[in-house]
Amino acid sequence: MTQPDVLTVRGEVDELSVDRFRSDVEGASHQHERDLTVVLSEVEFFPSVAIGVLATALKGAARNGVDFTIVADEESVVGRVLTISGMPFEDRVPGTGA
């Protein structure tokens, strides 16, 4: 079994940068055809439009039978936004203990 690719995002994902975020997620997952872990632990701002990018990626991954894992600190801004929106996430990269 191969390890999923990991995309680490830092800073703010806002309305001006969401297109790049979408492109990065699609590129790293090869259009949702490869396992991908998205690490959001160092993200400071994450609006609803960014949640939409993750929802689309989750749906595409499920449709293609691949894993799409979101990682965020539960107490962070992103963790709170993900919790409120009902988006599934982990508090560490699976299989690494980190």
Buried (B, 14 or more C-beta within 10 A) or exposed (E): EEEBBBBEBEEBBBEEBBEEBBEBBBEBBEEBEBBBBBBBBEBEEBEEBBBEBBEBBBEBBEEBEBEBBBBBBEEBBBBBBBEEEEBEBEEEBEEEEE
